[in-house]
Amino acid sequence: MKFFTTIIIDTLIFLAISGFFPASFFVSSIWIAIIAAFVLAILNVLVKPILSLLSLPINFLTFGLFSIVINGFMLELTSFLVGSGFRFSSFWMAMLVAIIMSVVSTIITNNSTND
């Protein structure tokens, strides 16, 4: 159930952020947002652990802040796989979206566990 909850939350975050930054982050439809959330979830399960393991020394040196770069890369990879309906204007925008997604997901997760 957590998998589908994550996909729904990520879909809503994608749509909201693309509404706030229409020139920098483009999502063509709700269906593309759902596909992108699904692709991101699959990449987070399959690719992200490998990247995290390979970047462990630099992540240790930056006190974990390099994980934001990994999350931005995961969003860029998602954009590449989904296609032209889901794109970022730059890698910096992907990192900003990664930060916003992390904050919102943390807030939602903490609120749902406190109930």
C-alpha atoms as a printed R data frame, in Angstrom:
    type eleno elety resid chain resno      x      y       z
1   ATOM     1    CA   MET     A     1  0.000  0.000   0.000
2   ATOM     2    CA   LYS     A     2  2.898  2.335   0.726
3   ATOM     3    CA   PHE     A     3  4.037  2.000  -2.908
4   ATOM     4    CA   PHE     A     4  0.736  3.322  -4.268
5   ATOM     5    CA   THR     A     5  0.583  6.045  -1.639
6   ATOM     6    CA   THR     A     6  4.040  7.198  -2.715
7   ATOM     7    CA   ILE     A     7  2.965  7.244  -6.360
8   ATOM     8    CA   ILE     A     8 -0.135  9.308  -5.566
9   ATOM     9    CA   ILE     A     9  1.837 11.778  -3.441
10  ATOM    10    CA   ASP     A    10  4.573 12.121  -6.071
11  ATOM    11    CA   THR     A    11  1.959 12.640  -8.791
12  ATOM    12    CA   LEU     A    12  0.327 15.445  -6.835
13  ATOM    13    CA   ILE     A    13  3.709 17.013  -6.062
14  ATOM    14    CA   PHE     A    14  4.692 16.899  -9.745
15  ATOM    15    CA   LEU     A    15  1.458 18.606 -10.762
16  ATOM    16    CA   ALA     A    16  1.707 21.244  -8.024
17  ATOM    17    CA   ILE     A    17  5.349 22.110  -8.707
18  ATOM    18    CA   SER     A    18  4.761 22.304 -12.450
19  ATOM    19    CA   GLY     A    19  1.978 24.782 -11.692
20  ATOM    20    CA   PHE     A    20  4.304 26.931  -9.579
21  ATOM    21    CA   PHE     A    21  7.220 26.808 -12.046
22  ATOM    22    CA   PRO     A    22  5.619 26.471 -15.499
23  ATOM    23    CA   ALA     A    23  8.654 27.826 -17.367
24  ATOM    24    CA   SER     A    24 11.127 25.550 -15.581
25  ATOM    25    CA   PHE     A    25  9.260 22.293 -15.018
26  ATOM    26    CA   PHE     A    26  6.786 20.897 -17.539
27  ATOM    27    CA   VAL     A    27  4.256 18.115 -17.007
28  ATOM    28    CA   SER     A    28  1.873 17.789 -19.935
29  ATOM    29    CA   SER     A    29 -0.984 15.920 -18.210
30  ATOM    30    CA   ILE     A    30 -2.021 14.056 -15.114
31  ATOM    31    CA   TRP     A    31 -1.361 10.756 -16.903
32  ATOM    32    CA   ILE     A    32  2.217 11.769 -17.634
33  ATOM    33    CA   ALA     A    33  2.585 12.726 -13.947
34  ATOM    34    CA   ILE     A    34  1.319  9.271 -12.915
35  ATOM    35    CA   ILE     A    35  3.701  7.565 -15.335
36  ATOM    36    CA   ALA     A    36  6.592  9.726 -14.105
37  ATOM    37    CA   ALA     A    37  5.776  8.916 -10.476
38  ATOM    38    CA   PHE     A    38  5.667  5.209 -11.311
39  ATOM    39    CA   VAL     A    39  8.976  5.367 -13.219
40  ATOM    40    CA   LEU     A    40 10.574  7.327 -10.370
41  ATOM    41    CA   ALA     A    41  9.390  4.743  -7.840
42  ATOM    42    CA   ILE     A    42 10.847  1.904  -9.918
43  ATOM    43    CA   LEU     A    43 14.144  3.773 -10.373
44  ATOM    44    CA   ASN     A    44 14.298  4.487  -6.636
45  ATOM    45    CA   VAL     A    45 14.009  0.765  -5.963
46  ATOM    46    CA   LEU     A    46 16.408 -0.467  -8.655
47  ATOM    47    CA   VAL     A    47 18.988  2.249  -9.396
48  ATOM    48    CA   LYS     A    48 19.146  4.538  -6.369
49  ATOM    49    CA   PRO     A    49 20.644  1.976  -3.952
50  ATOM    50    CA   ILE     A    50 23.503  1.342  -6.383
51  ATOM    51    CA   LEU     A    51 24.153  5.062  -6.832
52  ATOM    52    CA   SER     A    52 23.986  5.615  -3.082
53  ATOM    53    CA   LEU     A    53 26.493  2.854  -2.468
54  ATOM    54    CA   LEU     A    54 28.887  4.146  -5.129
55  ATOM    55    CA   SER     A    55 28.662  7.705  -3.816
56  ATOM    56    CA   LEU     A    56 29.026  6.744  -0.166
57  ATOM    57    CA   PRO     A    57 32.453  8.411   0.330
58  ATOM    58    CA   ILE     A    58 31.356 11.780  -1.095
59  ATOM    59    CA   ASN     A    59 28.035 11.500   0.720
60  ATOM    60    CA   PHE     A    60 29.948 10.962   3.955
61  ATOM    61    CA   LEU     A    61 32.176 13.985   3.283
62  ATOM    62    CA   THR     A    62 29.200 16.244   2.584
63  ATOM    63    CA   PHE     A    63 27.251 15.001   5.638
64  ATOM    64    CA   GLY     A    64 24.552 13.475   3.413
65  ATOM    65    CA   LEU     A    65 23.905 16.539   1.278
66  ATOM    66    CA   PHE     A    66 25.113 14.752  -1.848
67  ATOM    67    CA   SER     A    67 21.923 12.686  -1.665
68  ATOM    68    CA   ILE     A    68 20.124 15.770  -3.042
69  ATOM    69    CA   VAL     A    69 22.292 15.512  -6.156
70  ATOM    70    CA   ILE     A    70 21.436 11.810  -6.437
71  ATOM    71    CA   ASN     A    71 17.724 12.631  -6.127
72  ATOM    72    CA   GLY     A    72 18.087 15.301  -8.816
73  ATOM    73    CA   PHE     A    73 19.825 12.778 -11.056
74  ATOM    74    CA   MET     A    74 16.988 10.311 -10.458
75  ATOM    75    CA   LEU     A    75 14.485 12.963 -11.550
76  ATOM    76    CA   GLU     A    76 16.554 13.733 -14.665
77  ATOM    77    CA   LEU     A    77 16.675 10.017 -15.471
78  ATOM    78    CA   THR     A    78 12.911  9.855 -14.997
79  ATOM    79    CA   SER     A    79 12.537 12.789 -17.375
80  ATOM    80    CA   PHE     A    80 14.690 11.005 -19.954
81  ATOM    81    CA   LEU     A    81 12.671  7.787 -19.700
82  ATOM    82    CA   VAL     A    82  9.212  9.394 -19.668
83  ATOM    83    CA   GLY     A    83  9.858 11.653 -22.659
84  ATOM    84    CA   SER     A    84  8.894 15.116 -23.781
85  ATOM    85    CA   GLY     A    85  5.773 15.342 -21.612
86  ATOM    86    CA   PHE     A    86  7.887 15.547 -18.465
87  ATOM    87    CA   ARG     A    87 10.966 17.731 -18.495
88  ATOM    88    CA   PHE     A    88 13.116 20.132 -16.518
89  ATOM    89    CA   SER     A    89 14.744 23.299 -17.823
90  ATOM    90    CA   SER     A    90 18.006 22.459 -16.059
91  ATOM    91    CA   PHE     A    91 19.630 20.083 -13.601
92  ATOM    92    CA   TRP     A    92 19.321 22.806 -10.932
93  ATOM    93    CA   MET     A    93 15.558 22.763 -11.369
94  ATOM    94    CA   ALA     A    94 15.577 18.987 -10.957
95  ATOM    95    CA   MET     A    95 17.509 19.430  -7.719
96  ATOM    96    CA   LEU     A    96 15.019 22.060  -6.507
97  ATOM    97    CA   VAL     A    97 12.139 19.697  -7.271
98  ATOM    98    CA   ALA     A    98 14.021 16.932  -5.423
99  ATOM    99    CA   ILE     A    99 14.371 19.166  -2.369
100 ATOM   100    CA   ILE     A   100 10.698 20.155  -2.442
101 ATOM   101    CA   MET     A   101  9.633 16.533  -2.887
102 ATOM   102    CA   SER     A   102 11.791 15.441   0.037
103 ATOM   103    CA   VAL     A   103 10.393 18.120   2.334
104 ATOM   104    CA   VAL     A   104  6.768 17.452   1.386
105 ATOM   105    CA   SER     A   105  7.190 13.681   1.652
106 ATOM   106    CA   THR     A   106  8.804 14.063   5.070
107 ATOM   107    CA   ILE     A   107  5.978 16.287   6.295
108 ATOM   108    CA   ILE     A   108  3.304 13.902   5.012
109 ATOM   109    CA   THR     A   109  5.082 10.848   6.418
110 ATOM   110    CA   ASN     A   110  5.563 12.427   9.842
111 ATOM   111    CA   ASN     A   111  1.948 13.568  10.010
112 ATOM   112    CA   SER     A   112  0.582 10.185   8.987
113 ATOM   113    CA   THR     A   113  2.640  8.334  11.626
114 ATOM   114    CA   ASN     A   114  1.583 10.685  14.429
115 ATOM   115    CA   ASP     A   115 -2.145 10.016  13.943
